[in-house]
Amino acid sequence: MKSVAHSYKPQVAYMGIRELVDKIQKIEDFAATETNLEQLPELIHEVNLLSLLAIDELNQYIKTQ
């Protein structure tokens, strides 16, 4: 979990999606320290939703170009 979050974070940061970066950082931290594990499912769900929204926005932008 930690390594997946760690590898995803720079890609999201490059796109400037600060809210996603913060949530991914929490996932990485919680997984690394094995604390607050009960929060992981909700954080993962939120990251998934925000990622899908970002993809949709990018697709809409591409269609207008």
C-alpha positions as CSV (number, residue, x, y, z in Angstrom):
1,M,0.0,0.0,0.0
2,K,2.8,2.4,1.0
3,S,4.7,1.9,-2.3
4,V,1.6,2.3,-4.5
5,A,0.7,5.5,-2.8
6,H,4.3,6.7,-3.0
7,S,4.5,6.1,-6.7
8,Y,1.1,7.7,-7.4
9,K,1.8,10.9,-5.4
10,P,4.3,12.6,-7.8
11,Q,2.1,12.0,-10.8
12,V,-0.8,13.7,-9.0
13,A,1.4,16.5,-7.7
14,Y,2.6,17.2,-11.3
15,M,-1.0,17.7,-12.3
16,G,-1.5,20.1,-9.4
17,I,-4.2,18.3,-7.7
18,R,-3.3,19.3,-4.1
19,E,-6.3,17.6,-2.4
20,L,-5.3,14.3,-3.9
21,V,-1.7,14.7,-2.9
22,D,-2.7,15.3,0.7
23,K,-5.0,12.2,0.8
24,I,-2.3,10.0,-0.9
25,Q,0.2,11.3,1.7
26,K,-2.1,10.2,4.5
27,I,-2.5,6.8,2.9
28,E,1.3,6.4,2.6
29,D,1.9,7.6,6.2
30,F,-0.8,5.4,7.7
31,A,0.4,2.3,5.8
32,A,4.0,3.0,6.7
33,T,3.3,3.4,10.4
34,E,0.4,0.9,10.5
35,T,-1.7,3.5,12.3
36,N,-5.2,4.7,11.6
37,L,-5.7,1.7,9.3
38,E,-9.5,2.0,9.8
39,Q,-9.3,5.3,7.8
40,L,-7.7,3.7,4.7
41,P,-10.9,2.4,3.0
42,E,-12.5,5.8,3.1
43,L,-9.3,7.6,2.0
44,I,-8.8,5.1,-0.9
45,H,-12.5,5.7,-1.9
46,E,-12.0,9.5,-1.9
47,V,-8.8,9.2,-3.9
48,N,-10.6,7.0,-6.4
49,L,-13.4,9.5,-6.8
50,L,-11.2,12.5,-7.1
51,S,-9.0,10.6,-9.7
52,L,-12.1,9.8,-11.7
53,L,-13.2,13.4,-11.6
54,A,-9.8,14.6,-12.7
55,I,-9.8,12.1,-15.6
56,D,-13.2,13.3,-16.7
57,E,-12.1,16.9,-16.6
58,L,-9.0,16.1,-18.7
59,N,-11.2,14.2,-21.2
60,Q,-13.6,17.2,-21.4
61,Y,-10.6,19.5,-22.0
62,I,-9.2,17.3,-24.7
63,K,-12.5,17.3,-26.5
64,T,-12.6,21.1,-26.7
65,Q,-9.1,21.3,-28.2
